[in-house]
Amino acid sequence: MFKEMIKKNTSEHFLLKQLIKKNFTAKYKDSILGILWSFINPLLTMLLLTAIFSTIFSGNIANYPVYFLAGRCLFDFFSAGTKIAMNSIKGNSGILKRIYVPRYIFAFGGICSEFINFIISLIILVAVMYLTGLHLTLMSVLAIVPMIILFVMVVGIGLILSIVCTYFRDIEYLYNIFTILLMYASALFYPAEIIPEALRQYLYLNPVYLIIDQFRDIIMYNTLPNIMSVINTSLFALIVLVAGVIIFTKYQRKITLEL
């Protein structure tokens, strides 16, 4: 599959661009505000949860709006990216039954469209940072590292889910429950320190939380994240990507029969 991605001809490049455009515009197709929802949605959620939790955690979290929004932006990309990839094969079964199209393009194109939404949400994050007294520094450039790690992980998980979903349709409902549980296990709106020491070790097994923590360290506290955390999440993302490519390559020609 890596060879396919590297050696894509012009038509496949064009198809990938069109899929990204289609997925991005379809999300707001029937909406009056359209793309503005990419700005409004995280902003309204931040304002609501800040009003609810900022007083509760005021002694534990400095600059709660940025703390929450930083975690929410990354988690929303993880959730939306993996979900759109999961349904990419099933959702385009009509095309796949009629003509040959590289299967991975549908999953990869969906993830890229959600990554664009993620970048847009970061504009809100930067604006909130400045309004609350935080400023970007040279250190902030390193925020690209956890973003890349997360992107690689989402691609790997998305490829696996796209195959699994064609064989086991119930995975879609189970995964929705899983992402809700993962959200609460990723310390989006509460400080990790409130978790009892005996249970906190399990939080550190969550790669999504570790990536969010790295991102917060860089943009909020202007410090380098824990190097072992970066290494561990990078290795995990690469392992998941390789596993995703192997599984997808093995089953991509068989999935048409399951559609």
N, C-alpha and C positions, 0 to 999 in steps of 0.2 A: 504493500500500500504506500510506503514511503516513496518508492520509485514512481508510482502513479502521480503522487503529489508533486514530485520534483519535475517530472517530465510531461506535465499536462500541456496539451496543445492549446492553441488560441481559443478554440471553441469551448474547451473546458474552463479556461480562465473566464471567459465571458459568462458561462453558465453559473460559475461560482459567484461572480459579481451580481448577477441577476437574482440568485437565490438570497444573497445577503440583503439586497434591496427589497425583495418581495417580503421576506420575513420581518424586516425592520418596519416597512410601511404598513404591513397587514396588522401589526399590533395595535395601530391607532387608526385603522381604516374608517371605522364608523364613529370616531370620536371628533367632537367639535374642536377641542383644543389640540388634538393631534399630538405632535412630538413634544408639546409643552408638558404633557403628563410625565415625561422622563425627568423633568425638573420638579413638577408639582408633587408627584407621589412621594419621593423620599423626603421632600421638605415638610409636607403635611404630617407624615409619620414621625419625623424628628420632633416637630413642634408638639405633637400630642404626647409622645412618650417623655419628652423633656418636661412637660408640665406635670406628668404623673410621677416620674421617677427621680427628677433632679433633686427634689427636696429630700427624698428617702436616702439617696446616695451622695448627697452634697459633701459629706465629710470624706467619702472614699474616692470620688472621681472629680478631678478638676476639669472644667470645660466639658460638661456632660454632652452638649449638642454635638461637638466634634467627635467625642468618644463613641457615641451611639451611631452617628452617621457614617463614620469610617467603617465600623463593623457591618452596618446594614448594607452599604454599597457593595462590599465584597461578597457578603453572603447572598444577596439578591442575584448577583451574577452567577455564583455557583449554582443556586437553585434553578434559576431560569435557564441557564446554559445547559445543564444536564437534562432538564425536563424537555427542552425543545429538541435536543439530540435524541432522547429516548423515543420520541414520537416521530422522528424524521423519516424513518423507513416506512412505518405503518401509514403515516399521513400522506406519503407520496406513492402509495402502492399502485395507483392508476398509471402513473408514468413508468414505473419500473416494470410493469407487466407488458407494456407496449414497446418500449424502446430500451436499448442499452444505455445506461447512464452510470458513471462511477458512483457506487452507493455511498461512499464516504462523503461525497460532496454535500449531500443533504444534511448530514449531521454537522459537518464542519461549517457549512454556510449558516446554519441556525445558531451555532455557538458564536460565530463572528458577529452576527447581527446583535446578539445579546451583549457582546463585548462593546459594541458601539453604544448601546444603552448605558452600559457601565461607565464608559468614558464621559458620557453626558452627565451622569449623576455625580461624577467627580468635580464637575464645574460647580455644582451646588455645594459640595464639600469645601472646596477652596473658598467660595464666597462666604460660607459660614465661619470658616477659620479666620478670615480677615475681620469679619464683623465681631468676633469674640476675642480678638486680640492676638491670634496666632498668625504667623507669617511663614511662607515657604522660604526655605534656605537651600544652600547647595546640597545639604544632606537629603533634602526631599527628593532629589533625583533618584536616590536609591530605592524609593518606593516602587520603582519599576520591577525590582527583583521579586518581591512577594506577588506582584500582579502577574508576572510571567509564570511563576510557579503555579499560581492558581489557574491560569489559562491552560497550562499543560495538563494539570490534574483534571480539569473539566473536560478537555478533549478525550483523555483516556477513559474516564468514567462514562462520558457520553457515548463513545463507540461501543462500550460493553453493554450499556443499557439499550442502545438501539437494536442490538441483536437479541438480547434477552426479551425485550418487549414484543418482538415478532413471534416468539414461541410461547411466552407466558403473559397474556394480556393483563392479568391481575397485578403485575408488577407496577403498573402505573398508579394504582390506588395505594399499594403498599409503600411506594416511594414517596407519595405525598405525605403519608404519616411519618415516614422516616425523616423527611426534610423539616417537618415541624419539630420533631424531637431534637434533631441536629441543631436547629436554631436556638432552642433553649440551652443546648449543651455547648454553645459557642460564645457565651458571655457577650451578647450584643448590647444588652441594656443594663447589665449589672457587673460589678467588679469581680474578678476571679477570687479576690481575697475573702469574699463572704462565704465561699464554699469551705467546709471543714477540711482541715489538712489531710485527713485520711481519705477523703473523696477527691481532693484536688488533683491527685496523680492521674485520675481517669480523664480529667479535662485535658491534660497534656498529651493524651493519646489521640485527641481529635485534631487532625491536620488542618481543618478549616479554622479552628480557633487559633492554632499556632501561626497560621498565615495572617490572620486578622491582627494578632498580637504584634507580629513583626511590622506590619503596616502602621499600626498605631505608634510603635516605638519611634519610627522614622519621622512621621509627619507631625505627631503631637509632642513628643519629648525630645526630638532632634538628637536621638542617640542610635547607635548601631544595634540591631536586634541580636539576640543570642545566636552565635555562630553555629552551635550545634542544632538549634532549632531550624535554621536556614538549611543546613546540610541534610537534616532528617526529612524535612518537607520536600526538598528538592529530589532526594532519592525516592521518596514515596511517589511523587508526581511522575518521575521517569519510569518507575516500575509499573505504575498504573497505565501510563501511556503505552509502554511496550506490550503489556498484557492486553490492552484494548486493541492495538493494531493486530496482534496475533489472533485474537478471538474473532475480530471483524474480518480479517483476511481469510480465515478458515471457513467462516459461515456465510460470507456475503453472497456467494453464488447459490447457496441453498435456500436463502430466505425468501426468494421469489415464490417458491412452492408453498410457503406458509402464509403468504399475503391473501 
